[in-house]
Amino acid sequence: MPTSAQKNIVLLSGNEAVAWGAWAAGVCFASGYPGTPSTEILEALSSFDCLEAQWAVNEKVAYEAAFGACIGGKRALTACKHVGLNVAMDPLMTTAYSGVNAGFLVVVADDPGMFSSQNEQDSRRIAPFAKIPLIEPSSPSEAYRFIGEAYQISEKFDIPVLFRITTRISHTKESFEMDASRQVPIRPLDRNISKYVMVPGHARARHVDLEKRLMRLQEYSENTPLNRAEIKDRKIGFITSGICALYTKEVYPDASLLTLGMSFPFPINKIKAFAKKINKLYVIEELEPFLEEQLKQEGIKFIGKKSSWRCGELSPHAVRQIVDQKERDEQPMKSRRPLLCPGCPHRPAFYALKKLRYYVAGDIGCYTLGALEPLAALHTQICMGASIPFFEGIGKSNPGQKVVAVIGDSTFIHTGISGLISAVYNNTKGVVVIMDNATTAMTGAQENPSTGVTLQGKKTKQLVLEDICKAAGVDWVDVVDPYDLKAFEKLLKIRVEEDKLSVIIARHPCKIIDPSRKPSLKIDQKLCKDCGLCLKLDCPAIIRDQKDSLYIDKLLCTGCGVCLQVCNLNAISER
Ligand SMILES: Cc1ncc(C[n+]2csc(CCOP(=O)(O)OP(=O)(O)O)c2C)c(N)n1
């Protein structure tokens, strides 16, 4: 939001800057699926009434809906985290061939250091693979400015543009002057069949055309001010991109610097010209040696980083160490142990699963924390939607082993439904638990089709999970409140013993969206024998005092009553 009427000085995070940049560039349609660190881009776009901003069920659908808007003649955008881009790879690869009508941006937020991700893939490599240009801002203000430029590139060269940021840019705030005016360039709906119907005959021609477009983009990359050389001290110089440009500037303010805001197609002549002027040339980049490899190919002499720096995030300190040719020596970051919130409905479900000693094929969401001690009741988590297919494969390869799949409501809708249909089709037996907390909690409680509300707060048709499961052909579909531990455990035991495929929907709203509380509980010290059973719930409200006795923290306790059901000695009661 502008904070000064005269100068429009704003303080924005990188994600907000992307949204404002897109707004100023006339974006009319934006679609995404939540994923840290990219989530706030769509959330910020949702506040503009002049455009359509949507959560899609997954990144592939988001990409395709936004691309549809681009064919329709409106500037469009899709945003996701790095692993989300993997889900959207299918349309991404072929829309490079077809090209665009109105401008189309794919904003991807990588997560070096894996603050909230299952891998730290370097999405820059996707640009040459998909043959699309790559834009990398190094700050929120650049993110704002580069968006407009990226749309022009997309339209001029008839191509989707990959706009890559990282956690540090997404979540860092910068104050800068913003030209808060909006221009909306619109094109007519494109009816060019040979461009948008990628049958082999058309696609062959579009591939040839894509190579020509890339050659023109190469020339553009050599001359664009997005790639900027600052010649200062010629004894030492750096080639860098993204947030690393800021780190390098901070540590070596007097050095020469070539910052690549458009790092694919690689501006090789500009780089050669820069390298010639510099005595000692360094390449500073996070994760993969993406720039280094290009320089090596061209025989340009430079000093790069040791391979230990391929893992994890960089920092100004890291830049100094890379220049000193040191190995990464940082100790792993000490962080607070993650755990489920007090009153989280996932907790009792995992308590029961652990007690029954089933093998649990898990998925990604808050419920993945069920893998941590003392619950330790979730045995796999690789990518979104993998739980049900894993459950199928593990069960079929281990007859006799009781295997259960566990998946959240948002993840089920994302890519779980297809796994369930496949399990039904292939005569799979066993129990799938859908942990329905009525929100996408992991990424900050976003709406999804089962909540019946859109990103822009409009009421919509609510997806009924039990109807979907029944329609998929599941034999038994039950709904149970996991707060009722006994009922949940009993049902689970019954269904696991049956030679059928069943779904149990463990339904209770997340405490973030329903912060209501009951009176807090207390432990009667006279009855408590410190057997440790309640501690197995891993509830943050159950704490040891200085005398080593257990007590329940009044402020943290939500009164969910799960510990009360677990205690065999009736030592827990209402306050
Ligand atoms: C492909 C992909 N997209 C997005 C994410 C980010 N993400 C992780 S879990 C999750 C959804 C969690 O919601 P839900 O399944 O309802 O479980 P909850 O957190 O509410 O327990 C999201 C969006 C991801 N890890 N991978």
PDBQT file of the ligand as one rigid body, heavy atoms in Angstrom, charges set to zero:
ROOT
HETATM    1  C1  LIG A 601       3.620 -29.612  -4.908  1.00  0.00    +0.000 C 
HETATM    2  C2  LIG A 601       3.518 -28.879  -3.614  1.00  0.00    +0.000 A 
HETATM    3  N1  LIG A 601       2.706 -27.816  -3.527  1.00  0.00    +0.000 NA
HETATM    4  C3  LIG A 601       2.580 -27.152  -2.357  1.00  0.00    +0.000 A 
HETATM    5  C4  LIG A 601       3.275 -27.552  -1.248  1.00  0.00    +0.000 A 
HETATM    6  C5  LIG A 601       3.126 -26.808   0.056  1.00  0.00    +0.000 C 
HETATM    7  N2  LIG A 601       2.212 -27.546   0.953  1.00  0.00    +0.000 N 
HETATM    8  C6  LIG A 601       2.663 -28.504   1.759  1.00  0.00    +0.000 A 
HETATM    9  S1  LIG A 601       1.447 -29.314   2.516  1.00  0.00    +0.000 SA
HETATM   10  C7  LIG A 601       0.262 -28.393   1.846  1.00  0.00    +0.000 A 
HETATM   11  C8  LIG A 601      -1.205 -28.606   2.121  1.00  0.00    +0.000 C 
HETATM   12  C9  LIG A 601      -1.505 -28.915   3.509  1.00  0.00    +0.000 C 
HETATM   13  O1  LIG A 601      -2.888 -28.904   3.694  1.00  0.00    +0.000 OA
HETATM   14  P1  LIG A 601      -3.700 -30.176   4.157  1.00  0.00    +0.000 P 
HETATM   15  O2  LIG A 601      -3.410 -31.334   3.295  1.00  0.00    +0.000 OA
HETATM   16  O3  LIG A 601      -5.116 -29.788   4.269  1.00  0.00    +0.000 OA
HETATM   17  O4  LIG A 601      -3.079 -30.500   5.588  1.00  0.00    +0.000 OA
HETATM   18  P2  LIG A 601      -3.015 -29.580   6.915  1.00  0.00    +0.000 P 
HETATM   19  O5  LIG A 601      -1.728 -28.807   6.842  1.00  0.00    +0.000 OA
HETATM   20  O6  LIG A 601      -4.222 -28.717   6.931  1.00  0.00    +0.000 OA
HETATM   21  O7  LIG A 601      -2.968 -30.540   8.045  1.00  0.00    +0.000 OA
HETATM   22  C10 LIG A 601       0.841 -27.450   1.012  1.00  0.00    +0.000 A 
HETATM   23  C11 LIG A 601       0.085 -26.463   0.291  1.00  0.00    +0.000 C 
HETATM   24  C12 LIG A 601       4.137 -28.672  -1.396  1.00  0.00    +0.000 A 
HETATM   25  N3  LIG A 601       4.871 -29.129  -0.392  1.00  0.00    +0.000 N 
HETATM   26  N4  LIG A 601       4.217 -29.314  -2.569  1.00  0.00    +0.000 NA
ENDROOT
TORSDOF 0
